[in-house]
Each structure stands twice: as C-alpha cells, then as structure tokens.
Amino acid sequence: MTHDTSSTGSANSALALAIRNAGGQSGLARALGISQPAVSRWVRQNALLPGKYVLTTEALTGVPRHQLRPDLYPRDLGPSPEWPGHQAFLGVDSAVSRVSFNQNSALQGEAA
C-alpha cells in the first residue's frame, strides 16, 4: 500500500506525540492491548498507525484522528458549497407520502 509522503510524515509526527502522551511505546501498546514490539515496528518502519487503533489512540492520548491518519480522517473542511440549480438533499423520504402498517401488516396510506 502506498501513502502520500506528506501525510505520512505528519502522521508519523502525530504517532510520536501519541506515544509520548501514552508514556512511551509500552504505555501505548498496553492501552491498545498489543505488544510493545508492534508499536516499535510502526516507528522503525515509518509506518502509519493501523486504522483500527486510531479512535482508541485519539481517546487515550488526545492526538486528533485527522493527525494520526489524515488519509482516513481528513480535517473537517466545513459544509459543501451550494451548487446553483441543484436542490439541497432533504433525505431519502422527502418525496414519499407517509406509509404505515397496521397490526395485520396491511399497508395504510398512499404508496409512492
């Protein structure tokens, strides 16, 4: 798997900060329920923190997920811009009449 080197560099700095905040490699490993050599391998190989550990690491160390794995959790860029001539998305049921089922599972109301 290839990674953008600019995001990898910042993610590795974030991993180093997370390790420091956790009290070292052993502290982070213990908190994640893995071995210290696994954490050491991430550091030695300049690897990204595996995605399954990002949210736990964020909660334990205070290092934001978008810094730990910017490829998986991009920084919030705010709301999408309005497109001229396009209606805003109102939800999947916005154009459908209300439909319900009675106790006998018979359809009541108008079907779309």
C-alpha positions in Angstrom: 0.0 0.0 0.0 1.4 3.4 -0.9 0.8 6.5 1.0 1.3 10.2 0.3 4.6 11.0 1.9 3.5 14.5 3.1 0.6 12.9 5.1 2.8 10.1 6.2 5.3 12.5 7.7 2.8 14.4 9.6 1.0 11.2 10.7 4.3 9.8 12.0 4.9 13.0 14.0 1.4 12.5 15.4 2.2 8.9 16.2 5.3 10.1 18.0 3.3 12.5 20.0 0.7 9.8 20.9 3.5 7.5 22.1 4.9 10.3 24.2 1.4 11.2 25.6 0.8 7.5 26.4 4.1 7.3 28.4 6.1 5.6 25.8 5.8 2.7 23.4 5.0 0.2 26.2 2.2 2.5 27.5 0.6 2.9 24.1 0.9 -0.9 23.5 -0.6 -1.7 26.8 -3.5 0.7 26.3 -4.2 -0.8 22.8 -3.9 -4.4 24.0 -1.0 -5.2 21.7 2.7 -5.9 22.2 5.4 -3.2 22.6 7.4 -4.6 19.7 4.3 -4.0 17.4 4.5 -0.3 18.3 8.2 -0.3 17.9 7.8 -1.8 14.4 5.5 1.0 13.4 8.1 3.5 14.4 11.1 1.7 12.9 9.3 1.1 9.6 7.9 4.6 9.5 4.5 3.0 9.2 1.1 4.6 9.7 -0.9 3.7 12.8 -3.3 0.9 11.7 -6.7 2.3 11.2 -8.3 0.0 13.8 -6.3 1.8 16.5 -6.9 5.4 15.5 -10.0 6.2 17.5 -8.7 4.5 20.7 -5.4 6.2 20.4 -7.2 9.6 19.9 -9.2 9.0 23.1 -6.3 7.8 25.1 -3.7 10.4 24.0 -5.6 13.4 22.9 -3.9 13.4 19.5 -6.7 14.1 16.9 -7.6 11.4 14.4 -7.0 13.7 11.4 -3.4 14.0 12.5 -2.9 10.3 13.2 -4.4 9.2 9.9 -5.1 12.1 7.6 -5.8 9.6 4.7 -8.7 8.0 6.7 -9.9 11.1 8.7 -9.4 14.3 6.8 -9.7 17.5 8.6 -13.3 18.9 8.5 -13.5 21.3 5.7 -16.9 22.6 6.6 -20.1 22.3 4.7 -20.2 21.6 1.0 -20.7 24.7 -1.2 -24.2 25.2 -2.8 -24.4 24.2 -6.4 -26.5 26.6 -8.5 -29.6 24.9 -9.9 -29.5 21.9 -7.5 -31.9 21.3 -4.6 -30.4 20.6 -1.3 -30.7 16.9 -0.2 -33.7 16.6 2.0 -33.4 13.0 2.9 -34.5 9.7 1.3 -38.1 10.0 2.3 -38.7 13.7 1.5 -40.8 13.0 -1.7 -42.7 9.9 -0.4 -46.1 10.1 1.3 -46.2 8.7 4.8 -46.8 5.0 4.8 -47.5 2.8 7.8 -48.5 -0.7 8.6 -51.4 -1.7 10.9 -51.4 -4.7 13.2 -52.3 -7.0 10.4 -49.3 -5.9 8.3 -51.6 -4.3 5.8 -50.4 -1.2 4.1 -52.2 2.0 5.0 -51.9 5.4 3.3 -50.5 6.3 -0.1 -47.7 4.3 -1.7 -45.2 6.2 -3.8 
